[in-house]
Amino acid sequence: NVSKYYGANLIFEKLSWQINNGEKIGLIGVNGSGKTTLLKMICNEIHPETGNIIFQKNIRFGYLSQHIKINSNLTIYQEILDSLIDINELKAQMEEIEHKMTLHNENIDALTEKYGDLQHQFEESGGYNIDFLIDKVLNGLGFSKNDWDKKIEILSGGQKSRVMLARLLLQKPDLILLDEPTNHLDINAISWLEEFLAEYQKSVLIVSHDRYFLDKTVSKIAEIENFNLTEYKGNYSKFIEQKTQKIALQEKLYTLQKAKIEEKQDFIRRNIAGQNTKQATSRIKELEKMHIIKPPSQQKKITLKFDASKRGGNDVLTITDLCKKYDTKVLFENLNFKVERNNRIGIVGTNGTGKTTLLKIIIGEENQTDGEIKIGANIEIGYYDQHLNNLDEEKIVIDEVWQIKPNLTEFEMRKYLAKFLFYDEDVFLEIKNLSGGEKSRVALAKIILSGANFLILDEPTNHLDIFSRMALEDALQNYEGTILTVSHDRYFLDKIANKIILFEDGKSIFYDGNYSYYDQKRKEDAKTQQENKTTNKYQQYQQFKDEKKQNKPKIKTRPPFEIEKEIQNVEEEIKKIDKELAKPEIYSDYQKTQILNDKYEEFNDKLAILYEEWEKSNN
């Protein structure tokens, strides 16, 4: 029964909900519906006006905010290590007991028993392989070992968010609360996080507009709508199916009940003063007792329609031998591709590979190091900046958009902005006071009004809620111009792109299909490479064994006791290798296992030769 207001604005009204152990839930709703507010209430950062939030005893939760504020002079490694409170406390207790044991304390047996218990807890917590775990998580989120010694204070906002996410995941809380965790992650890091959360045994609550991510990570969707919350079993795709069916059923029941009510009201009007007064009165009572079915709620959604003002040439963009370097760092080189009319190209790759830089070079905001860019005839570019830096923060909404077509009347301008959910006094809001989602709508309003026939979009879905993303996808699918977009929204790329360019290690690789096609091809290529690698290793190993057989040393005649001594030594070496191979840290490492197996084979071959020599020396 939680209720929450911001000033006079109602956010939640008598909301009741329960999160169970091990559940993985996606929390969705339009921008401003209260998703972040609910997370902050769970974390005790803000409090409801009425109602209670009750926690399981001794629960530990970790919260990743959308907007990270961290000021630290520690390195990335130190920041994460210091945050592992449980492991650090266990380590301190073990060191204290170790010191007491050196003092020859009378209670040595009790200390030894306590030390054993702590040692077991330390091992269970991952204390003995903490560097391995830190490396696994940081590497998964896009940090190499060379980054470990970087100071937190010099990192970008996105990098700080990734450090805080790594810290939270390593703490293994009972309930993880993530607010837009994919905002600062590239596709590789998002895929790694999906796998991590899929294996995580505890509870997870995720606020995300990334539908692909929600499909991969959650088994329940909680939607905030009309100041309350409704649960749906299944991932995001299942939610869409259930919500569509629910709306259709509610619409049908509403229509049937409305017809029934109108029929009764008509009977009452015709008969209330006539011979059938009793029946009319009875119907009045029926209406009074009737539970009224409300029509399905209609959320206000943006209305988008991209129209190219004129048709451009067939050759939209030609890039020849393009290269971009910063000092000695090569972002990309020998980049060659052509964009033709009606192409819809998605660019993907890890952070820092030059995707945004390429777009800025195309629109003339940055210079290339080498190579040529040619824009086709009659091409008008509409550019969407992911950081929304092309908006004038000091202007009001209506003036910022009006400058694109100053010949429109105020009435026409207001009518146009209403499509982007700017009504009445909203059009006079200053850009600097808008949310990220509102600024995105202003940027889209400007691009659409410009009538561009070549859209260059840098992360266009970043600040949009799910429903606005769907509206954008529908509009772009009906757009008759050309699209070049950088995006880590895989759902968006599946809907929009018909070609994918991968930026990787300074090179570009082209795929003739949408994101799902690209993803499948990458997996197939990786599998083929692994199979070839395994085959090559096996062939090298067989060649090595054949060469050893060909170079087998001739058996010399020695005294039996001398041969027996050497046999004993070789058998001891084989036993040592057997013990090593039984250790978890060895058999879980392919390379170490391969090295030991090679040695094992070598000693066995040697043992066979020695036994043959021993038999001959005894004859």
HUKAJO-V987850 format. One record per helix or strand of 2 or more residues. SS is the DSSP state (H for helix, E for strand). FROM is the first residue (numbers start at 1). LEN is the number of residues. If there is no record, write none. Layout:
SS	FROM	LEN
SS	FROM	LEN
This chain:
E	2	5
E	9	7
E	24	5
H	35	8
E	61	4
H	76	8
H	85	18
H	108	17
H	127	14
H	145	3
H	152	3
H	157	15
E	175	5
H	187	13
E	203	5
H	211	7
E	220	6
E	228	6
H	236	36
H	277	13
E	315	12
E	329	12
E	344	6
H	355	9
E	370	6
E	381	4
H	397	6
H	410	9
H	424	5
H	431	3
H	436	15
E	454	5
H	466	12
E	482	5
H	490	7
E	499	6
E	507	5
H	515	36
H	560	22
H	584	4
H	590	28
